[in-house]
Amino acid sequence: MKNFFKMVLAVICGILLLNLLIIAVFSGLATPSKPTVPAEGVLRIDMSKIVISEQTQEADPLSMIQAGGQTVKVIGIWDATQALKAAAEDPGIKYIYLKTDGNTTPLALADEFRQALDEYRQVSGNPVISYIESPTTGSYYLASVADKVYMTPHPGGMYSINGISSQMFFLGDLLKKLGVNVQLIRHGKYKSAGEMYTRGSSSPENREQYQCMVNSLWDNVAAGIAERRGISVAQLNDAIDNLKLCLPQDFVDCGLVDALLTREELEEQVAVLAVANNYDKVTMINFADYAEAKASVSKASQRIAVIYADGEIVDGSDANNVSGDRFASIIEGVRKDKKVKAVVLRVNSPGGSVVASDKIKHELDLLKAEKPLVASYGSMAASGGYWISNNCEKIFSSPYTLTGSIGVFGAVPEFSKTASDVLHVGVETVTSNKHGDMMSLTRPFDKDEYNYVLRSIEDIYDNFITIVSEGREIPKAEVDAIGQGRVWSGRDALGIKLVDEFGTLNDAVAYAAGLAGDEDLANWNVKAYPAPLTVMEQMMNAMNGKQEDYTVRVARNLKEPRVFARIPVEIRLQ
């Protein structure tokens, strides 16, 4: 027995020492020195090597090891656009070489980045050239901003410039066969977040909103491409709908590409633009390195806070989502910080917990009473995301933002038939009161219980439209009409007053600076809240069990059912 305890103690000590060693090694890997970049050269942006996200994230050393030291750099939209602004003023940057194959950046962020590239062209007077091999709708949309678009002449690539689509999957029939009865209680005929669990196909309202969304998004994409390429939207749609873009030469014939170049011809063109004798003499500057090198902490004493509400809105203090307790504390700290003169709330959230949303909104209302508060929308600012932000003094949105979804739902599964008909398990319940087993998940609601939950849903919805009515100064009946859980594109949201104008994160920060009395951003320290988690913090959270897994959260919600304000749809442009 004595030897056994010695062995256990040795194993525990070994595990602790191993963890300390791993932390020490990863700590060294996670804190590299700031890169140095050449003073002169061509700024090379390869979208297969970077992803534009809400905030810049440190490279995960574990993923780098698994990928042989190579990884995709995650660059925040603020850092990415500020780097392009710096490049426009940098005489050492001769032009930008843009390669968009492999682009996975969400459409709203890709559009912000595209606008920054266009601004670089106009401010610097230098060209942007792009090169594509296997264009998709998303990669070509970004490439089309360039002065010249080149393409490989070699056929065989997968060409998928074919518009925008979104698929819906419905599990209702499958769940019924398994005996699972999902009790969906909602307000809003378009609030379709729970439909996949209760239906075998889409409701007419859900299909209507999906169709309107993809049409609106595509109209913007098509208009952007057509404008830069000097063709009409009708010509672009004709090429796509009639499958005319099959071979590389087709892209030239349809006006989407300027010329087909082999790699050798491309290198020659790159050298000519760089005023170099040959390609080997051209200095390429990596965009990720350039963005990191140009990122600087302002010494200005006055501060603009950018609060990133990025992720699902959840209860508690989860560091990987917009958690109610954590964000309420962050907002309170920003409000009390005398150095912070104005605040931008950057929202990229599908919504989530009503309780957490209301907790965050309460703190934002207190902040707004003391300091200017402006909203900037990313890919999504819907349902709970709209709940927390609609009272801001001004809302800047992308045409590609998905917003609205002013509705509420609750979904409670019950497994009585699964137990009796599928598993052949008997369940007996003893309760002290009539409805003591109401949330037991082993029987359906009775009529009184259903109405009890419905009453809560209706009350929350009424509160939701009241909040929006007051925040946006729209009559309550009008909010109800455009609400009903319907998701709107940013383009359509502008027409119904859910947002104020199209604008980027930079536009929102500049506007907030103006409200605070100084429009010159050079005089401001723009600080992010919360700061992105370092690799070390991510590791420590994982080791301490602070990182709540999605499946754990779902299981907890099944055990303790909640009411949600969440968007029913996510659309990605490939």
Rosetta blueprint (number, residue, H / E / L):
1 M L
2 K H
3 N H
4 F H
5 F H
6 K H
7 M H
8 V H
9 L H
10 A H
11 V H
12 I H
13 C H
14 G H
15 I H
16 L H
17 L H
18 L H
19 N H
20 L H
21 L H
22 I H
23 I H
24 A H
25 V H
26 F H
27 S H
28 G H
29 L H
30 A H
31 T L
32 P L
33 S L
34 K L
35 P L
36 T L
37 V L
38 P L
39 A L
40 E L
41 G E
42 V E
43 L E
44 R E
45 I E
46 D E
47 M L
48 S L
49 K L
50 I E
51 V E
52 I E
53 S E
54 E L
55 Q L
56 T L
57 Q E
58 E L
59 A L
60 D L
61 P H
62 L H
63 S H
64 M H
65 I H
66 Q H
67 A L
68 G L
69 G L
70 Q L
71 T L
72 V L
73 K E
74 V E
75 I E
76 G E
77 I H
78 W H
79 D H
80 A H
81 T H
82 Q H
83 A H
84 L H
85 K H
86 A H
87 A H
88 A H
89 E H
90 D L
91 P L
92 G L
93 I E
94 K E
95 Y E
96 I E
97 Y E
98 L E
99 K E
100 T L
101 D L
102 G L
103 N L
104 T L
105 T L
106 P L
107 L H
108 A H
109 L H
110 A H
111 D H
112 E H
113 F H
114 R H
115 Q H
116 A H
117 L H
118 D H
119 E H
120 Y H
121 R H
122 Q H
123 V H
124 S H
125 G L
126 N L
127 P L
128 V E
129 I E
130 S E
131 Y E
132 I E
133 E L
134 S L
135 P L
136 T E
137 T H
138 G H
139 S H
140 Y H
141 Y H
142 L H
143 A H
144 S L
145 V L
146 A L
147 D L
148 K E
149 V E
150 Y E
151 M E
152 T L
153 P L
154 H L
155 P L
156 G L
157 G L
158 M L
159 Y L
160 S E
161 I L
162 N L
163 G L
164 I L
165 S L
166 S L
167 Q L
168 M L
169 F L
170 F L
171 L L
172 G H
173 D H
174 L H
175 L H
176 K H
177 K H
178 L L
179 G L
180 V L
181 N E
182 V E
183 Q E
184 L E
185 I E
186 R E
187 H E
188 G L
189 K L
190 Y L
191 K L
192 S L
193 A L
194 G L
195 E H
196 M H
197 Y H
198 T H
199 R L
200 G L
201 S L
202 S L
203 S L
204 P H
205 E H
206 N H
207 R H
208 E H
209 Q H
210 Y H
211 Q H
212 C H
213 M H
214 V H
215 N H
216 S H
217 L H
218 W H
219 D H
220 N H
221 V H
222 A H
223 A H
224 G H
225 I H
226 A H
227 E H
228 R H
229 R H
230 G L
231 I L
232 S L
233 V H
234 A H
235 Q H
236 L H
237 N H
238 D H
239 A H
240 I H
241 D H
242 N L
243 L L
244 K L
245 L L
246 C L
247 L L
248 P H
249 Q H
250 D H
251 F H
252 V H
253 D H
254 C L
255 G L
256 L L
257 V L
258 D L
259 A E
260 L E
261 L L
262 T L
263 R H
264 E H
265 E H
266 L H
267 E H
268 E H
269 Q H
270 V H
271 A H
272 V H
273 L H
274 A L
275 V L
276 A L
277 N L
278 N L
279 Y H
280 D H
281 K H
282 V L
283 T L
284 M E
285 I E
286 N E
287 F H
288 A H
289 D H
290 Y H
291 A H
292 E H
293 A H
294 K H
295 A L
296 S L
297 V L
298 S L
299 K L
300 A L
301 S L
302 Q L
303 R E
304 I E
305 A E
306 V E
307 I E
308 Y E
309 A E
310 D E
311 G L
312 E L
313 I E
314 V E
315 D L
316 G L
317 S L
318 D L
319 A L
320 N L
321 N L
322 V E
323 S E
324 G H
325 D H
326 R H
327 F H
328 A H
329 S H
330 I H
331 I H
332 E H
333 G H
334 V H
335 R H
336 K H
337 D L
338 K L
339 K L
340 V E
341 K E
342 A E
343 V E
344 V E
345 L E
346 R E
347 V E
348 N E
349 S E
350 P L
351 G E
352 G E
353 S E
354 V H
355 V H
356 A H
357 S H
358 D H
359 K H
360 I H
361 K H
362 H H
363 E H
364 L H
365 D H
366 L H
367 L H
368 K H
369 A L
370 E L
371 K L
372 P L
373 L E
374 V E
375 A E
376 S E
377 Y E
378 G E
379 S E
380 M E
381 A E
382 A E
383 S L
384 G H
385 G H
386 Y H
387 W H
388 I L
389 S L
390 N L
391 N L
392 C L
393 E L
394 K E
395 I E
396 F E
397 S E
398 S L
399 P L
400 Y L
401 T L
402 L E
403 T E
404 G E
405 S L
406 I L
407 G L
408 V E
409 F E
410 G E
411 A E
412 V E
413 P E
414 E E
415 F L
416 S H
417 K H
418 T H
419 A H
420 S H
421 D H
422 V H
423 L L
424 H L
425 V L
426 G L
427 V L
428 E L
429 T L
430 V L
431 T L
432 S L
433 N L
434 K L
435 H L
436 G L
437 D L
438 M L
439 M L
440 S L
441 L L
442 T L
443 R L
444 P L
445 F L
446 D L
447 K H
448 D H
449 E H
450 Y H
451 N H
452 Y H
453 V H
454 L H
455 R H
456 S H
457 I H
458 E H
459 D H
460 I H
461 Y H
462 D H
463 N H
464 F H
465 I H
466 T H
467 I H
468 V H
469 S H
470 E H
471 G H
472 R H
473 E L
474 I L
475 P L
476 K H
477 A H
478 E H
479 V H
480 D H
481 A H
482 I H
483 G L
484 Q L
485 G L
486 R L
487 V E
488 W E
489 S E
490 G H
491 R H
492 D H
493 A H
494 L H
495 G H
496 I L
497 K L
498 L L
499 V L
500 D L
501 E E
502 F E
503 G L
504 T L
505 L H
506 N H
507 D H
508 A H
509 V H
510 A H
511 Y H
512 A H
513 A H
514 G H
515 L H
516 A L
517 G L
518 D L
519 E L
520 D L
521 L H
522 A H
523 N H
524 W L
525 N E
526 V E
527 K E
528 A E
529 Y E
530 P L
531 A L
532 P L
533 L L
534 T L
535 V H
536 M H
537 E H
538 Q H
539 M H
540 M H
541 N H
542 A H
543 M H
544 N L
545 G L
546 K L
547 Q L
548 E L
549 D L
550 Y H
551 T H
552 V H
553 R H
554 V H
555 A H
556 R H
557 N H
558 L H
559 K H
560 E L
561 P L
562 R L
563 V E
564 F E
565 A E
566 R E
567 I L
568 P L
569 V L
570 E L
571 I L
572 R L
573 L L
574 Q L
